[in-house]
Amino acid sequence: MLDKLLERINELGGIQYFEKKNKDGIIINRHTRIPQVIVTLEDFFEGMPESCTHNYACNINFASNAGFSDFEFYELFKTVREKEMVQDVWVELSDYDPEEYEYPYSETCYISTAANEDELMKWFGDVAFPSEIHICEDGEIEGIPTIKVGYTLFCCWWD
């Protein structure tokens, strides 16, 4: 699956590297940026190596020490997707630096649903509750298929 994710990243512009060097030419800061890439739950989670433990919403796991694993997020998202009033759930890749990390990570998912925001919030429980939830405008997010009539696209982000 990593190959499929990298292919998608490259199709949309590839990984951009940014380095800050000191006066001696030594790199003192380095980061990457990738284009907005939206993938299915399966494309993100099923190819993830077992050695990856915090590739989804890593800050919630580290900050709360909750132990809510990537695979528990996957199970939660599949449960959400199975609800009658949900069209689908997608993952947005947040970043990937192949020199530092084994696999891309994410902190954002999109849910197309006929449910309202209050109902949506209940689906996450206390441990996996997003830091922010907001409504996306039609066409705002490239890579999301057409949303069903009467459905709303929510962005859920974990800090």
DSSP file (Angstrom, degrees, kcal/mol; ACC not computed):
  #  RESIDUE AA STRUCTURE BP1 BP2  ACC     N-H-->O    O-->H-N    N-H-->O    O-->H-N    TCO  KAPPA ALPHA  PHI   PSI    X-CA   Y-CA   Z-CA
    1    1 A M     >        0   0    0      0, 0.0     4,-2.4     0, 0.0     5,-0.2   0.000 360.0 360.0 360.0 -31.9    0.0    0.0    0.0
    2    2 A L  H  >  +     0   0    0     45,-0.3     4,-2.9     1,-0.2     5,-0.2   0.911 360.0  53.8 -56.6 -41.1    2.9    2.4    0.6
    3    3 A D  H  > S+     0   0    0      1,-0.2     4,-2.4     2,-0.2    -1,-0.2   0.899 108.0  49.8 -59.3 -40.5    3.7    2.3   -3.1
    4    4 A K  H  > S+     0   0    0      2,-0.2     4,-1.9     1,-0.2    -1,-0.2   0.901 111.9  47.6 -65.9 -41.0    0.1    3.2   -3.9
    5    5 A L  H  X S+     0   0    0     -4,-2.4     4,-2.5     2,-0.2    -2,-0.2   0.916 112.9  48.3 -65.6 -43.2    0.2    6.2   -1.5
    6    6 A L  H  X S+     0   0    0     -4,-2.9     4,-2.7     1,-0.2    -2,-0.2   0.881 109.0  53.7 -65.3 -37.7    3.5    7.4   -2.8
    7    7 A E  H  X S+     0   0    0     -4,-2.4     4,-2.2    -5,-0.2    -1,-0.2   0.915 110.4  47.4 -60.7 -42.7    2.2    7.1   -6.4
    8    8 A R  H  X S+     0   0    0     -4,-1.9     4,-1.3     2,-0.2    -2,-0.2   0.910 111.4  50.2 -66.0 -42.7   -0.7    9.3   -5.4
    9    9 A I  H  <>S+     0   0    0     -4,-2.5     5,-2.7     1,-0.2     3,-0.4   0.929 112.6  47.4 -59.2 -45.7    1.5   11.8   -3.7
   10   10 A N  H ><5S+     0   0    0     -4,-2.7     3,-1.3     1,-0.2    -2,-0.2   0.862 105.8  57.9 -67.1 -36.4    3.8   12.0   -6.8
   11   11 A E  H 3<5S+     0   0    0     -4,-2.2    -1,-0.2     1,-0.3    -2,-0.2   0.837 109.3  46.9 -59.2 -32.5    0.8   12.3   -9.1
   12   12 A L  T 3<5S-     0   0    0     -4,-1.3    -1,-0.3    -3,-0.4    -2,-0.2   0.300 140.9 -67.3 -97.8   8.8   -0.2   15.5   -7.2
   13   13 A G  T < 5S-     0   0    0     -3,-1.3    -3,-0.2    -4,-0.1    -2,-0.1   0.292  70.1-115.9 128.5 -12.2    3.2   17.1   -7.1
   14   14 A G      < -     0   0    0     -5,-2.7     2,-0.4    -6,-0.2    -4,-0.1  -0.075  50.5 -38.7  81.6 179.7    5.4   14.9   -4.9
   15   15 A I        -     0   0    0     19,-0.1     2,-0.5    17,-0.0    19,-0.2  -0.691  53.3-151.8 -84.3 130.8    7.2   15.5   -1.6
   16   16 A Q  E     -A   33   0A   0     17,-3.0    17,-1.9    -2,-0.4     2,-0.4  -0.894   7.8-151.3-104.3 134.3    8.7   19.0   -1.2
   17   17 A Y  E     -A   32   0A   0     -2,-0.5     2,-0.4    15,-0.2    15,-0.2  -0.879   9.9-170.8-108.1 136.2   11.8   19.3    1.1
   18   18 A F  E     -A   31   0A   0     13,-2.9    13,-2.5    -2,-0.4     2,-0.4  -0.993   7.7-179.6-126.7 127.2   12.6   22.5    3.0
   19   19 A E  E     -A   30   0A   0     -2,-0.4     2,-0.5    11,-0.2    11,-0.2  -0.974  16.5-158.1-129.1 141.3   15.9   22.9    4.8
   20   20 A K  E     -A   29   0A   0      9,-3.1     8,-3.3    -2,-0.4     9,-1.5  -0.982  18.4-166.3-115.6 126.8   17.3   25.7    6.9
   21   21 A K  E     -A   27   0A   0     -2,-0.5     6,-0.2     6,-0.3     2,-0.1  -0.820  15.4-127.1-113.3 151.4   21.1   25.8    7.2
   22   22 A N    >   -     0   0    0      4,-2.5     3,-2.3    -2,-0.3    -1,-0.1  -0.253  47.2 -83.6 -82.3-178.8   23.4   27.7    9.6
   23   23 A K  T 3  S+     0   0    0      1,-0.3    -1,-0.1     2,-0.1    -2,-0.0   0.708 130.3  56.9 -62.7 -19.8   26.2   29.8    8.3
   24   24 A D  T 3  S-     0   0    0      2,-0.1    -1,-0.3     0, 0.0     3,-0.1   0.389 119.8-108.1 -90.7   3.0   28.5   26.7    8.1
   25   25 A G  S <  S+     0   0    0     -3,-2.3     2,-0.4     1,-0.3    -2,-0.1   0.590  72.4 142.0  83.4  10.1   26.1   25.0    5.8
   26   26 A I        -     0   0    0      1,-0.1    -4,-2.5     2,-0.0     2,-0.3  -0.721  57.8-114.7 -88.0 132.3   24.9   22.5    8.4
   27   27 A I  E     +A   21   0A   0     -2,-0.4    -6,-0.3    -6,-0.2     3,-0.1  -0.497  39.1 169.9 -67.6 122.6   21.2   21.7    8.3
   28   28 A I  E     +     0   0A   0     -8,-3.3     2,-0.3     1,-0.4    -7,-0.2   0.567  68.3  21.5-109.4 -14.1   19.5   23.0   11.5
   29   29 A N  E     +A   20   0A   0     -9,-1.5    -9,-3.1     2,-0.0     2,-0.4  -0.962  63.7 174.6-154.2 135.4   15.9   22.5   10.5
   30   30 A R  E     +A   19   0A   0     -2,-0.3     2,-0.3   -11,-0.2   -11,-0.2  -0.995   6.9 159.4-144.1 134.5   14.3   20.2    7.9
   31   31 A H  E     -A   18   0A   0    -13,-2.5   -13,-2.9    -2,-0.4     2,-0.3  -0.972  22.5-138.9-148.6 166.7   10.7   19.5    7.1
   32   32 A T  E     -A   17   0A   0     -2,-0.3     2,-0.3   -15,-0.2   -15,-0.2  -0.803   6.3-160.7-122.1 163.2    8.6   18.2    4.3
   33   33 A R  E     -A   16   0A   0    -17,-1.9   -17,-3.0    -2,-0.3    62,-0.1  -0.991   6.3-166.7-142.2 140.3    5.3   19.1    2.7
   34   34 A I        -     0   0    0     60,-0.4   -19,-0.1    -2,-0.3     3,-0.1  -0.874  29.7-100.4-121.5 159.3    3.1   17.0    0.5
   35   35 A P        -     0   0    0      0, 0.0     2,-0.6     0, 0.0   -22,-0.1  -0.251  56.7 -77.4 -68.7 166.3    0.1   18.0   -1.6
   36   36 A Q        -     0   0    0    -24,-0.1     2,-0.5    56,-0.1    58,-0.1  -0.551  58.5-177.8 -67.8 115.9   -3.4   17.4   -0.4
   37   37 A V  E     -B   93   0B   0     -2,-0.6    56,-2.6    56,-0.6     2,-0.5  -0.979  10.9-165.8-123.0 121.6   -4.0   13.6   -0.9
   38   38 A I  E     +B   92   0B   0     -2,-0.5     2,-0.3    54,-0.2    54,-0.2  -0.919  16.5 171.8-108.2 129.3   -7.3   12.0    0.0
   39   39 A V  E     -B   91   0B   0     52,-3.1    52,-2.8    -2,-0.5     2,-0.0  -0.866  34.0 -95.8-133.3 165.7   -7.4    8.2    0.2
   40   40 A T  E  >  -B   90   0B   0     -2,-0.3     4,-1.8    50,-0.2     5,-0.2  -0.304  38.7-109.0 -72.8 163.7   -9.7    5.5    1.3
   41   41 A L  H  > S+     0   0    0     48,-0.6     4,-3.0     1,-0.2     5,-0.5   0.924 120.8  50.6 -57.4 -44.6   -9.6    4.0    4.8
   42   42 A E  H  >>S+     0   0    0      1,-0.2     4,-1.6     2,-0.2     5,-0.5   0.907 106.5  53.4 -63.8 -42.4   -8.2    0.8    3.3
   43   43 A D  H  45S+     0   0    0      1,-0.2     4,-0.3     2,-0.2    -1,-0.2   0.871 118.2  36.6 -62.5 -35.1   -5.5    2.5    1.3
   44   44 A F  H  <5S+     0   0    0     -4,-1.8    -2,-0.2     2,-0.1     4,-0.2   0.949 127.4  29.2 -81.1 -51.0   -4.2    4.3    4.4
   45   45 A F  H ><5S+     0   0    0     -4,-3.0     3,-1.0    -5,-0.2    -3,-0.2   0.848 110.1  59.8 -85.8 -35.2   -4.7    1.7    7.2
   46   46 A E  T 3<5S+     0   0    0     -4,-1.6    -1,-0.2    -5,-0.5    -3,-0.1   0.778 107.8  45.2 -72.1 -24.6   -4.3   -1.7    5.5
   47   47 A G  T 3 <S+     0   0    0     -5,-0.5   -45,-0.3    -4,-0.3    -1,-0.3   0.484  84.2 118.0 -93.0  -1.7   -0.8   -1.2    4.2
   48   48 A M    <   -     0   0    0     -3,-1.0    55,-0.1    -4,-0.2    -3,-0.0  -0.481  69.3-119.6 -70.3 125.7    0.5    0.3    7.4
   49   49 A P    >   -     0   0    0      0, 0.0     3,-1.9     0, 0.0    -1,-0.1  -0.302  17.5-121.3 -62.1 148.1    3.3   -1.8    8.9
   50   50 A E  T 3  S+     0   0    0      1,-0.3    -2,-0.1     3,-0.0     0, 0.0   0.768 110.8  68.5 -61.3 -24.8    2.6   -3.2   12.4
   51   51 A S  T 3  S+     0   0    0      2,-0.0     2,-0.6    51,-0.0    -1,-0.3   0.675  80.8  89.8 -69.7 -15.7    5.7   -1.3   13.6
   52   52 A C    <   +     0   0    0     -3,-1.9    18,-0.1     1,-0.2     3,-0.1  -0.725  46.9 162.6 -82.9 123.0    3.8    1.9   13.0
   53   53 A T        +     0   0    0     -2,-0.6    17,-0.6     1,-0.1    -1,-0.2   0.616  68.1  32.0-117.7 -17.3    2.0    2.8   16.2
   54   54 A H  S    S+     0   0    0     15,-0.1     4,-0.2     1,-0.1    -1,-0.1  -0.281  71.0 120.2-138.5  51.7    1.1    6.5   15.9
   55   55 A N  S    S+     0   0    0      1,-0.1    51,-2.8     2,-0.1     2,-0.5   0.595  71.1  58.4 -94.2 -11.7    0.6    7.3   12.3
   56   56 A Y  B    S-f  106   0C   0     49,-0.2    51,-0.2     1,-0.2     5,-0.2  -0.982 129.6 -17.2-117.4 127.1   -3.0    8.5   12.8
   57   57 A A  S >> S+     0   0    0     49,-2.8     4,-1.3    -2,-0.5     3,-0.9   0.906  75.6 176.9  50.4  50.6   -3.7   11.4   15.2
   58   58 A C  H 3> S+     0   0    0     48,-0.4     4,-2.3     1,-0.3     5,-0.2   0.812  70.3  59.9 -57.6 -32.8   -0.2   10.9   16.8
   59   59 A N  H 3> S+     0   0    0      1,-0.2     4,-2.9     2,-0.2     5,-0.4   0.864 101.2  53.0 -67.3 -34.7   -0.7   13.9   19.1
   60   60 A I  H <> S+     0   0    0     -3,-0.9     4,-1.7     1,-0.2     6,-0.6   0.894 111.6  47.2 -66.2 -37.4   -3.7   12.4   20.8
   61   61 A N  H  X S+     0   0    0     -4,-1.3     4,-1.0     2,-0.2     6,-0.4   0.924 118.7  38.7 -69.7 -43.9   -1.8    9.3   21.5
   62   62 A F  H  < S+     0   0    0     -4,-2.3    -2,-0.2     2,-0.2    -3,-0.2   0.923 119.2  45.5 -73.6 -43.8    1.3   11.0   22.8
   63   63 A A  H  < S+     0   0    0     -4,-2.9    -3,-0.2    -5,-0.2    -2,-0.2   0.915 125.3  29.2 -69.0 -44.1   -0.4   13.8   24.7
   64   64 A S  H  < S-     0   0    0     -4,-1.7    -1,-0.2    -5,-0.4    -2,-0.2   0.643  89.4-141.5 -92.2 -14.4   -3.1   11.7   26.5
   65   65 A N     <  +     0   0    0     -4,-1.0    -4,-0.1    -5,-0.3    -3,-0.1   0.828  52.0 147.0  55.8  30.7   -1.1    8.5   26.6
   66   66 A A        -     0   0    0     -6,-0.6     3,-0.1    -5,-0.2    -5,-0.1   0.736  54.4-134.7 -72.5 -23.1   -4.5    7.0   25.9
   67   67 A G        +     0   0    0     -6,-0.4     2,-1.1     1,-0.2    -6,-0.1   0.746  45.4 158.8  74.4  21.1   -3.1    4.1   23.9
   68   68 A F        -     0   0    0     59,-0.1    -1,-0.2    -8,-0.1    -2,-0.1  -0.696  31.7-150.9 -80.4 103.2   -5.7    4.6   21.1
   69   69 A S     >  -     0   0    0     -2,-1.1     4,-2.1    -3,-0.1     3,-0.2  -0.163  24.4-108.4 -79.0 166.0   -3.8    2.9   18.3
   70   70 A D  H  > S+     0   0    0    -17,-0.6     4,-2.3     1,-0.2     5,-0.1   0.892 121.9  51.9 -55.2 -41.5   -3.9    3.4   14.6
   71   71 A F  H  > S+     0   0    0      2,-0.2     4,-2.2     1,-0.2    -1,-0.2   0.794 105.2  54.2 -73.1 -27.5   -5.8    0.2   14.2
   72   72 A E  H  > S+     0   0    0     -3,-0.2     4,-2.4     2,-0.2    -1,-0.2   0.879 108.5  50.2 -70.0 -37.5   -8.4    1.2   16.8
   73   73 A F  H  X S+     0   0    0     -4,-2.1     4,-3.1     2,-0.2     5,-0.2   0.926 109.1  52.5 -61.1 -43.7   -8.9    4.4   14.7
   74   74 A Y  H  X S+     0   0    0     -4,-2.3     4,-2.4     1,-0.2    -2,-0.2   0.934 110.7  46.2 -58.1 -47.2   -9.3    2.1   11.7
   75   75 A E  H  X S+     0   0    0     -4,-2.2     4,-2.1     2,-0.2    -1,-0.2   0.903 112.9  50.3 -63.0 -40.9  -11.9    0.0   13.5
   76   76 A L  H  X S+     0   0    0     -4,-2.4     4,-2.4     2,-0.2    -2,-0.2   0.938 111.2  48.0 -61.5 -47.3  -13.7    3.2   14.7
   77   77 A F  H  X S+     0   0    0     -4,-3.1     4,-2.7     1,-0.2    -2,-0.2   0.872 110.6  51.3 -63.9 -37.1  -13.8    4.7   11.2
   78   78 A K  H  X S+     0   0    0     -4,-2.4     4,-1.6    -5,-0.2    -1,-0.2   0.903 109.5  50.7 -65.7 -39.0  -15.1    1.4    9.7
   79   79 A T  H  < S+     0   0    0     -4,-2.1     4,-0.5     2,-0.2    -2,-0.2   0.909 111.6  47.9 -62.9 -42.5  -17.9    1.4   12.3
   80   80 A V  H >< S+     0   0    0     -4,-2.4     3,-1.5     1,-0.2    -2,-0.2   0.934 109.8  52.6 -62.0 -46.3  -18.8    5.0   11.4
   81   81 A R  H 3< S+     0   0    0     -4,-2.7    -1,-0.2     1,-0.3    -2,-0.2   0.805 102.2  60.3 -61.9 -29.4  -18.8    4.2    7.7
   82   82 A E  T 3< S+     0   0    0     -4,-1.6    -1,-0.3    -5,-0.1    -2,-0.2   0.613  78.9 111.7 -75.1 -12.1  -21.2    1.2    8.3
   83   83 A K  S X  S-     0   0    0     -3,-1.5     3,-1.9    -4,-0.5    -3,-0.0  -0.367  77.1-124.4 -65.3 142.4  -23.8    3.5    9.7
   84   84 A E  T 3  S+     0   0    0      1,-0.3    -1,-0.1    -2,-0.0    -3,-0.0   0.813 108.9  52.4 -57.8 -33.5  -26.9    3.9    7.5
   85   85 A M  T 3  S+     0   0    0     28,-0.1    29,-2.8    29,-0.0    30,-0.5   0.222  92.2  92.6 -92.2  15.5  -26.6    7.6    7.3
   86   86 A V  E <   - C   0 113B   0     -3,-1.9    27,-0.3    27,-0.2     3,-0.1  -0.937  49.4-171.5-114.0 129.1  -22.9    7.7    6.2
   87   87 A Q  E     -     0   0B   0     25,-3.0     2,-0.3    -2,-0.5    -1,-0.2   0.930  66.5 -46.4 -77.8 -50.8  -21.8    7.8    2.6
   88   88 A D  E     - C   0 112B   0     24,-0.9    24,-2.1     2,-0.0     2,-0.4  -0.981  42.3-125.1-171.7 170.4  -18.1    7.2    3.3
   89   89 A V  E     - C   0 111B   0     -2,-0.3   -48,-0.6    22,-0.2     2,-0.3  -1.000  26.8-173.6-131.3 131.9  -15.1    8.1    5.4
   90   90 A W  E     -BC  40 110B   0     20,-2.5    20,-2.4    -2,-0.4     2,-0.4  -0.877  15.8-136.1-125.1 157.9  -11.8    9.3    3.8
   91   91 A V  E     -BC  39 109B   0    -52,-2.8   -52,-3.1    -2,-0.3     2,-0.5  -0.927   9.0-147.9-114.1 137.5   -8.3   10.0    5.2
   92   92 A E  E     -BC  38 108B   0     16,-2.2    16,-0.7    -2,-0.4    15,-0.5  -0.919  21.6-127.0-101.8 125.4   -6.2   13.0    4.2
   93   93 A L  E     -B   37   0B   0    -56,-2.6   -56,-0.6    -2,-0.5    13,-0.2  -0.546  22.0-169.2 -68.9 131.8   -2.4   12.4    4.3
   94   94 A S        -     0   0    0     11,-2.9   -60,-0.4     1,-0.4     2,-0.3   0.865  56.8 -33.2 -91.7 -42.3   -0.8   15.1    6.5
   95   95 A D  B     -G  105   0D   0     10,-1.4    10,-2.3   -62,-0.1    -1,-0.4  -0.985  45.7-162.6-170.2 165.0    2.9   14.5    5.7
   96   96 A Y        -     0   0    0     -2,-0.3   -63,-0.1     8,-0.2     3,-0.1  -0.850   6.3-179.5-162.2 125.4    5.5   12.0    4.9
   97   97 A D    >>  -     0   0    0     -2,-0.3     4,-3.1     6,-0.2     3,-1.9  -0.913  12.2-163.2-124.1 101.3    9.3   12.2    5.1
   98   98 A P  T 34 S+     0   0    0      0, 0.0    -1,-0.1     0, 0.0     0, 0.0   0.698  88.6  59.7 -62.6 -17.4   10.7    8.9    3.9
   99   99 A E  T 34 S+     0   0    0      1,-0.1     3,-0.1    -3,-0.1    -2,-0.0   0.717 120.7  24.0 -80.4 -20.0   14.1    9.7    5.5
  100  100 A E  T <4 S+     0   0    0     -3,-1.9     2,-0.4     1,-0.2    -1,-0.1   0.706 120.7  47.3-113.0 -29.7   12.5   10.0    9.0
  101  101 A Y     <  -     0   0    0     -4,-3.1    -1,-0.2     1,-0.1     4,-0.0  -0.898  58.5-145.5-126.9 147.8    9.3    7.9    8.9
  102  102 A E  S    S+     0   0    0     -2,-0.4    -1,-0.1     1,-0.2   -50,-0.1   0.731  87.4  12.8 -76.3 -24.0    8.4    4.5    7.7
  103  103 A Y  S    S-     0   0    0     -6,-0.1    -6,-0.2   -55,-0.1    -1,-0.2  -0.989  86.6 -91.8-153.6 150.7    4.9    5.5    6.6
  104  104 A P        -     0   0    0      0, 0.0     2,-0.3     0, 0.0    -8,-0.2  -0.210  41.7-143.8 -60.6 158.5    2.8    8.7    6.0
  105  105 A Y  B     -G   95   0D   0    -10,-2.3   -11,-2.9   -49,-0.0   -10,-1.4  -0.861  12.4-163.6-124.7 165.7    0.8   10.0    8.8
  106  106 A S  B     +f   56   0C   0    -51,-2.8   -49,-2.8    -2,-0.3   -48,-0.4  -0.976  23.6 176.6-144.0 154.0   -2.6   11.7    9.1
  107  107 A E        +     0   0    0    -15,-0.5    51,-2.7    -2,-0.3     2,-0.4   0.203  69.0  71.8-135.9   8.8   -4.5   13.8   11.5
  108  108 A T  E     +CD  92 157B   0    -16,-0.7   -16,-2.2    49,-0.2     2,-0.3  -0.986  48.1 176.4-135.5 136.1   -7.6   14.4    9.4
  109  109 A C  E     -CD  91 156B   0     47,-2.4    47,-3.1    -2,-0.4     2,-0.4  -0.941  18.4-142.6-129.6 159.7  -10.6   12.4    8.1
  110  110 A Y  E     -CD  90 155B   0    -20,-2.4   -20,-2.5    -2,-0.3     2,-0.5  -0.974  13.1-167.5-121.4 135.4  -13.6   13.5    6.1
  111  111 A I  E     -CD  89 154B   0     43,-2.4    43,-3.0    -2,-0.4     2,-0.6  -0.986   9.4-156.9-127.4 123.2  -17.0   12.0    6.7
  112  112 A S  E     +CD  88 153B   0    -24,-2.1   -25,-3.0    -2,-0.5   -24,-0.9  -0.890  36.3 150.4 -97.7 119.3  -20.0   12.4    4.4
  113  113 A T  E     -CD  86 152B   0     39,-2.5    39,-3.0    -2,-0.6   -27,-0.2  -0.977  57.3-138.4-149.5 157.1  -23.2   11.9    6.4
  114  114 A A  S    S+     0   0    0    -29,-2.8   -28,-0.1    -2,-0.3     2,-0.1   0.452  80.2 101.9 -90.2  -4.8  -26.8   12.8    6.7
  115  115 A A  S    S-     0   0    0    -30,-0.5    37,-0.2    37,-0.1    -2,-0.2  -0.363  76.1-116.4 -74.3 158.0  -26.3   13.1   10.5
  116  116 A N     >  -     0   0    0      1,-0.1     4,-2.4    -2,-0.1     5,-0.2  -0.420  32.2 -98.9 -88.0 172.7  -25.9   16.5   12.2
  117  117 A E  H  > S+     0   0    0      1,-0.2     4,-2.5     2,-0.2     5,-0.2   0.866 120.7  55.8 -62.9 -38.0  -22.8   17.6   14.0
  118  118 A D  H  > S+     0   0    0      1,-0.2     4,-1.1     2,-0.2    -1,-0.2   0.919 111.2  44.1 -61.1 -43.1  -24.1   16.7   17.4
  119  119 A E  H  > S+     0   0    0      1,-0.2     4,-0.8     2,-0.2     3,-0.4   0.914 111.2  54.4 -66.9 -42.5  -24.8   13.1   16.4
  120  120 A L  H >< S+     0   0    0     -4,-2.4     3,-1.2     1,-0.2     4,-0.4   0.910 103.8  55.7 -56.5 -44.4  -21.4   12.9   14.6
  121  121 A M  H >< S+     0   0    0     -4,-2.5     3,-1.2     1,-0.3     4,-0.4   0.839  99.8  60.3 -60.2 -34.0  -19.6   13.9   17.7
  122  122 A K  H >< S+     0   0    0     -4,-1.1     3,-0.8    -3,-0.4    -1,-0.3   0.781  91.8  68.7 -65.0 -26.3  -21.2   11.1   19.7
  123  123 A W  T << S+     0   0    0     -3,-1.2    -1,-0.2    -4,-0.8    -2,-0.2   0.721  95.6  54.7 -67.4 -20.4  -19.6    8.5   17.4
  124  124 A F  T <> S-     0   0    0     -3,-1.2     4,-1.0    -4,-0.4    -1,-0.2   0.638  88.6-156.3 -92.3 -14.8  -16.1    9.3   18.6
  125  125 A G  T <4  -     0   0    0     -3,-0.8    -1,-0.2    -4,-0.4     4,-0.1  -0.179  43.2 -60.0  66.8-167.5  -16.5    8.7   22.4
  126  126 A D  T >4 S+     0   0    0      2,-0.1     3,-0.6     1,-0.1    -1,-0.2   0.881 129.3  47.3 -83.1 -40.7  -14.2   10.4   24.8
  127  127 A V  T 34 S+     0   0    0      1,-0.2    -2,-0.1    -3,-0.1    -1,-0.1   0.883 118.7  36.7 -73.9 -39.2  -10.8    9.0   23.9
  128  128 A A  T 3< S+     0   0    0     -4,-1.0    -1,-0.2     2,-0.0    -3,-0.1   0.183  80.6 141.3-101.5  17.0  -10.9    9.5   20.1
  129  129 A F    <   -     0   0    0     -3,-0.6    -3,-0.1     1,-0.1    -8,-0.1  -0.399  53.5-117.8 -65.7 129.3  -12.8   12.8   20.1
  130  130 A P        -     0   0    0      0, 0.0    28,-0.2     0, 0.0     3,-0.1  -0.253   6.1-133.3 -65.7 153.2  -11.5   15.2   17.4
  131  131 A S  S    S+     0   0    0     26,-1.7     2,-0.3     1,-0.2    27,-0.2   0.853  91.4  12.9 -70.7 -35.8   -9.9   18.5   18.3
  132  132 A E  E     -E  157   0B   0     25,-2.1    25,-2.7     2,-0.0     2,-0.4  -0.997  59.0-172.8-143.0 145.4  -12.0   20.2   15.6
  133  133 A I  E     +E  156   0B   0     -2,-0.3     2,-0.3    23,-0.2    23,-0.2  -0.993  19.3 163.8-133.1 129.3  -15.0   19.4   13.5
  134  134 A H  E     -E  155   0B   0     21,-2.1    21,-3.3    -2,-0.4     2,-0.4  -0.979  37.6-107.4-143.3 160.4  -16.2   21.7   10.7
  135  135 A I  E     -E  154   0B   0     -2,-0.3     2,-0.3    19,-0.2    19,-0.2  -0.694  30.3-141.3 -86.9 133.4  -18.4   21.6    7.6
  136  136 A C        -     0   0    0     17,-3.1    17,-0.5    -2,-0.4     2,-0.1  -0.729  17.7-120.9 -92.4 143.1  -16.7   21.6    4.2
  137  137 A E    >   -     0   0    0     -2,-0.3     3,-2.2     1,-0.1     4,-0.4  -0.451  44.6 -80.1 -76.3 155.3  -18.2   23.6    1.4
  138  138 A D  T 3  S+     0   0    0      1,-0.3    -1,-0.1     2,-0.1     8,-0.0  -0.337 117.8   7.0 -54.8 130.1  -19.1   21.7   -1.8
  139  139 A G  T 3  S+     0   0    0      2,-0.2    -1,-0.3    -3,-0.1     3,-0.0   0.453  94.4 118.0  77.3   0.8  -16.0   21.2   -4.0
  140  140 A E    <   +     0   0    0     -3,-2.2     2,-0.7     1,-0.2    -2,-0.1   0.852  68.3  55.0 -67.9 -34.5  -13.7   22.5   -1.2
  141  141 A I  S >  S-     0   0    0     -4,-0.4     3,-1.2     3,-0.1    -1,-0.2  -0.880  79.4-146.3-109.3 110.0  -11.8   19.2   -0.9
  142  142 A E  T 3  S+     0   0    0     -2,-0.7  -104,-0.1     1,-0.2    -2,-0.0  -0.481  83.3  36.4 -70.4 141.5  -10.3   17.8   -4.1
  143  143 A G  T 3  S+     0   0    0      1,-0.3    -1,-0.2    -2,-0.2  -106,-0.0   0.309  85.4 114.9  99.3  -8.4  -10.3   14.0   -4.2
  144  144 A I    <   -     0   0    0     -3,-1.2    -1,-0.3     1,-0.1     3,-0.1  -0.838  66.8-125.1 -93.8 127.1  -13.6   13.5   -2.5
  145  145 A P        -     0   0    0      0, 0.0    -1,-0.1     0, 0.0     2,-0.0  -0.103  49.8 -62.7 -60.8 169.8  -16.3   12.0   -4.7
  146  146 A T        -     0   0    0      1,-0.1     2,-0.3    -8,-0.0    -8,-0.0  -0.309  57.3-125.1 -56.9 131.5  -19.6   13.8   -5.2
  147  147 A I        -     0   0    0     -3,-0.1     3,-0.1     1,-0.1    -1,-0.1  -0.620  28.8-105.2 -82.5 138.1  -21.5   14.0   -1.9
  148  148 A K    >   -     0   0    0     -2,-0.3     3,-2.0     1,-0.1     2,-0.1  -0.225  43.3 -91.5 -59.8 149.2  -25.0   12.6   -1.9
  149  149 A V  T 3  S+     0   0    0      1,-0.3    -1,-0.1     3,-0.0     3,-0.1  -0.414 115.7  22.5 -60.4 133.4  -27.9   15.0   -1.9
  150  150 A G  T 3  S+     0   0    0      1,-0.3    -1,-0.3    -2,-0.1     2,-0.3   0.412 102.6 111.7  87.3  -1.8  -28.9   15.8    1.7
  151  151 A Y    <   -     0   0    0     -3,-2.0     2,-0.4    -4,-0.0    -1,-0.3  -0.696  54.7-146.7-103.4 157.6  -25.5   14.8    3.0
  152  152 A T  E     -D  113   0B   0    -39,-3.0   -39,-2.5    -2,-0.3     2,-0.7  -0.955  11.6-133.1-122.7 141.4  -22.8   17.1    4.6
  153  153 A L  E     -D  112   0B   0    -17,-0.5   -17,-3.1    -2,-0.4     2,-0.4  -0.863  26.1-166.9 -95.8 117.0  -19.1   16.7    4.4
  154  154 A F  E     -DE 111 135B   0    -43,-3.0   -43,-2.4    -2,-0.7     2,-0.5  -0.837  12.3-147.0-103.6 140.7  -17.5   17.1    7.8
  155  155 A C  E     -DE 110 134B   0    -21,-3.3   -21,-2.1    -2,-0.4     2,-0.5  -0.929  13.5-165.9-102.9 127.1  -13.8   17.5    8.4
  156  156 A C  E     -DE 109 133B   0    -47,-3.1   -47,-2.4    -2,-0.5     2,-0.4  -0.969   8.9-175.5-117.2 124.4  -12.5   15.9   11.6
  157  157 A W  E     -DE 108 132B   0    -25,-2.7   -25,-2.1    -2,-0.5   -26,-1.7  -0.959  13.6-157.0-127.3 137.1   -9.0   17.0   12.8
  158  158 A W              0   0    0    -51,-2.7   -99,-0.2    -2,-0.4  -101,-0.1  -0.943 360.0 360.0-112.4 130.0   -7.0   15.8   15.7
  159  159 A D              0   0    0     -2,-0.5    -1,-0.1  -100,-0.1   -52,-0.0   0.401 360.0 360.0-101.6 360.0   -4.2   18.0   17.2
